[in-house]
Amino acid sequence: MFPITTFHYLVVAAALFVLGVIGVLTRRNLVVVLMSLELILNAVNLNLVAFSRMWGNLHGQVFAIFITVAAAAEAAVGLGILIAFFRNKETMNADEIDLLKMVERRQHSALSQLGYILLALSEAASWFDAQIIDGALNGVSWITRAVATLSKWCDKWIIDGLGVNAPATIARLISYPIRLFECGLMQWYALVMVAALVGTACYLLEVMRWFWLTTAALAIGTIAYMLLMRRVLAKASSK
Amino acid sequence: MTPVATPFFFYLLAALTIGGGLLVITGRNAVHSALALIVTLLAVAGLYLMLYAPFVAGVQIIVYAGGIMVLFLFVIMLVHIDRSSRERRFNRMWPVGLAASCALLALFVFAFAKGKALFPDRLLTLPESSNTQQIATLLYGEAGKMGSYTFTFEIASLLLLVAIIGAVIMTRRKV
């Protein structure tokens, strides 16, 4: 067997490097991709240590140690990113990292396109129903309620107020002075009848001036009489 | 004294390295890939030993096979492994990736075939017992003098600090 030289180590390292590159380029599982990265870094380390022995100094080995440090940092941060990604997408596949992609990833089949069209149509119908139909319904009900309110006011204040309650109020207001003449005394009715007779006679004789005078005299006399009678009656009841 | 670094051991470790790498990139289950990766890393550590680099081999075993692989296995444990082990292993563009990798391999073959004569036939035998001490001298310096890589060493510690903070922030539920 010929002796092992640096060249042999370089061939092993190159094979390991190519294996790592194949893993990075073709695997879907992100954990395996990171492991392939470790393979690549190991190949580089092997090269460095082999050259270190070839030249007879230790700088290559120190470089290998620094690369190990970088590999540890890379593994920690890479696996941290991986955990965060897994928490977001529930997957470990490298070809599903598309959170920053704005376009759709997959080509849509005809069926799914039809589904999207139906989805859009149903969305439009839902919007139409919610905005137009319900809106028109609400508008009509609002107008109806406004008209009903106006009608109620009209009924309360115009029909009931001016038509019914106002004449009744006027009648009641008029009834108070008229009630004064309804004292229940026979003499009073007789007196009114006499005044009416006198008035009629005056009217027939066309001397209305006498009628008014007679009426005024009768009214004054009547009121005086009533006041007198009231006092007499009050005295009589107080005894 | 015949060294342990016989050609037989080299070919055994090289075969373990390449076979482990193949299993890593073809494994259906991510746990199997991780175990194959451990085999590869230990074989590479053996190659380091053959290259008279015991300190790097120790770092390889402790940091890679001990630390990083545990990290990988923790992540595999945290995520659902069943779903991805039932899905396709390779992405849609795998022929392109394979072709690019083959082109890279062809480049390597071409470069090595052209430059094979540049490598010396015999390898140097480095002093193994003082390896760690010499690396420490390069990293930390000696007798109050800064070493060649002291500043780089500090930068590396800063890098690790940033990586720790980044990993913690990445995995927090609410940032």
Interface residues (C-beta under 8 A of the other chain):
Chain A: M1 F2 P3 I4 T5 T6 F7 H8 Y9 L10 V11 V12 A14 A15 L16 F17 V18 L19 G20 V21 I22 G23 L25 T26 R27 R28 N29 V31 V32 L34 M35 S36 E38 L39 N42 N45 L46 V49 A50 S52 R53 M54 W55 G56 L58 H59 Q61 V62 A64 I65 F66 T68 V69 A70 A71 A72 A73 E74 A75 A76 V77 L79 G80 I81 L82 I83 A84 F86 R87 E90 T91 M92 N93 A94 D95
Chain B: A5 P7 F10 A14 T17 I18 G21 L22 V24 I25 G27 A30 S33 A34 L37 T40 L41 V44 L47 Y48 M50 L51 Y52 A53 F55 V56 V59 Q60 V63 Y64 G67 I68 L71 F72 V75 I76 L78 V79 H80 R83 S84 E87 R88 R89 F90 N91 R92 M93 W94 V96 G97 L98 A100 S101 L104 L105 F108 F112 K116 F119 P120 D121 R122 L123 L124 L126 N131 Q134 I135 L138 L139 S148 Y149 T152 A156 L159 L160 V162 A163 I164 G166 A167 V168 I169 M170 T171 R173
